[in-house]
Amino acid sequence: METQSPGPSGKLISQTIAMPRETNANGDIFGGWLLSQMDLAGAILAGRIGKGRVATVAISSMSFLNPVPVGAVVGCYAQTLSVGTSSIRILIEAWIDDDSEGEQCKVTEGEFVFVAIDGDGNTREVPTA
């Protein structure tokens, strides 16, 4: 398995187990499932920063590096890249434990942009303090 950096960047936000129902035709975990786990982790961090409801408005720079086998524990790590008036840009990395080597392996990463929204779904400002 290819590892792009020595360890995860950011804080561990969520972990889950890759289950057989999430496989693609090749028997690996479907990329869309992995993307949804990353989106959930990003929304947790963005919601903390934005102190409320947020919505995903963009995903860019996705790179799938390694397949995820069934049964792997997938950890989503996130770090804030920038905070604007109403937007929050976050880098999210997904890592699995490589049991054969006892090391972690990065499987994907991507940049996500979230916007703070109010109860009616309208854009609002991100609190500054």
C-alpha positions as CSV (number, residue, x, y, z in Angstrom):
1,M,0.0,0.0,0.0
2,E,1.2,3.5,-0.8
3,T,1.5,6.0,2.0
4,Q,1.8,9.6,1.1
5,S,3.0,11.1,4.4
6,P,4.3,9.8,7.7
7,G,1.0,10.2,9.6
8,P,-2.4,11.9,9.5
9,S,-2.8,15.7,9.4
10,G,-5.3,17.2,11.7
11,K,-7.4,15.8,14.5
12,L,-9.2,12.5,14.4
13,I,-12.9,13.5,14.0
14,S,-14.6,10.1,13.4
15,Q,-14.0,6.4,13.0
16,T,-16.1,3.6,11.5
17,I,-15.7,0.1,10.2
18,A,-15.9,-0.6,6.5
19,M,-18.7,-3.2,6.1
20,P,-19.3,-5.7,3.3
21,R,-22.5,-3.9,2.2
22,E,-20.3,-0.9,1.1
23,T,-18.3,-2.8,-1.5
24,N,-17.9,-2.1,-5.2
25,A,-17.8,-4.7,-8.0
26,N,-14.1,-5.4,-7.1
27,G,-14.8,-6.2,-3.5
28,D,-13.2,-3.0,-2.2
29,I,-15.1,-0.3,-0.3
30,F,-17.0,2.0,-2.7
31,G,-15.4,5.5,-3.0
32,G,-18.8,7.2,-2.6
33,W,-19.2,5.6,0.9
34,L,-15.7,6.8,1.8
35,L,-16.6,10.3,0.5
36,S,-19.7,10.4,2.7
37,Q,-17.7,9.5,5.8
38,M,-15.3,12.3,5.1
39,D,-18.2,14.7,4.5
40,L,-19.7,13.7,7.9
41,A,-16.4,14.3,9.6
42,G,-16.0,17.7,7.9
43,A,-19.5,18.7,8.9
44,I,-18.7,17.9,12.5
45,L,-15.6,20.1,12.5
46,A,-17.3,22.9,10.5
47,G,-20.3,22.8,12.8
48,R,-18.1,23.3,15.8
49,I,-16.3,26.2,14.1
50,G,-19.5,27.8,12.8
51,K,-21.3,27.2,16.0
52,G,-24.3,25.7,14.3
53,R,-25.7,24.4,11.1
54,V,-23.5,24.1,8.0
55,A,-23.8,22.8,4.5
56,T,-21.3,21.3,2.1
57,V,-21.0,23.5,-0.9
58,A,-17.8,22.2,-2.6
59,I,-15.4,19.3,-2.7
60,S,-12.2,19.7,-4.6
61,S,-8.8,18.0,-5.0
62,M,-10.0,14.5,-4.2
63,S,-7.3,11.9,-4.5
64,F,-8.0,8.2,-3.9
65,L,-4.6,6.6,-3.1
66,N,-5.3,3.1,-1.9
67,P,-8.3,0.7,-1.7
68,V,-10.1,0.1,1.6
69,P,-10.7,-3.5,2.4
70,V,-13.8,-4.8,4.2
71,G,-13.3,-4.8,7.9
72,A,-10.8,-1.9,8.0
73,V,-11.2,0.8,10.6
74,V,-11.5,4.1,8.7
75,G,-10.4,7.2,10.6
76,C,-11.2,10.7,9.2
77,Y,-8.8,13.4,10.2
78,A,-9.6,17.0,9.6
79,Q,-7.8,20.3,9.8
80,T,-9.1,23.8,9.1
81,L,-7.4,25.5,6.1
82,S,-9.3,28.8,6.3
83,V,-12.4,30.5,7.7
84,G,-14.1,33.3,5.7
85,T,-17.1,35.4,6.5
86,S,-19.5,32.5,6.0
87,S,-17.4,29.7,4.7
88,I,-15.0,27.1,6.3
89,R,-12.4,25.3,4.1
90,I,-11.2,22.0,5.6
91,L,-8.7,19.3,4.5
92,I,-9.9,15.8,5.3
93,E,-7.8,12.7,5.2
94,A,-9.0,9.1,5.5
95,W,-6.6,6.6,7.0
96,I,-6.8,2.9,7.7
97,D,-4.7,0.7,10.0
98,D,-2.5,-1.7,7.9
99,D,-2.6,-4.8,10.1
100,S,0.1,-6.5,8.2
101,E,2.6,-3.8,9.0
102,G,1.1,-2.2,12.2
103,E,1.1,1.2,10.5
104,Q,-1.5,3.6,9.2
105,C,-2.1,4.0,5.5
106,K,-3.7,7.1,3.9
107,V,-6.4,6.0,1.5
108,T,-7.8,9.4,0.4
109,E,-7.8,13.1,1.0
110,G,-9.9,16.1,-0.2
111,E,-10.6,19.7,0.4
112,F,-14.2,20.4,1.5
113,V,-15.9,23.8,1.8
114,F,-18.8,24.3,4.1
115,V,-21.0,27.4,4.5
116,A,-22.7,28.4,7.8
117,I,-26.5,28.5,7.4
118,D,-29.4,29.6,9.6
119,G,-32.5,27.6,10.4
120,D,-34.1,28.7,7.1
121,G,-31.1,27.5,5.0
122,N,-29.8,31.0,4.3
123,T,-26.1,31.9,4.5
124,R,-25.0,33.4,7.8
125,E,-21.8,34.7,9.2
126,V,-19.3,32.4,11.0
127,P,-19.0,33.7,14.6
128,T,-15.5,35.2,15.2
129,A,-15.2,34.4,18.9
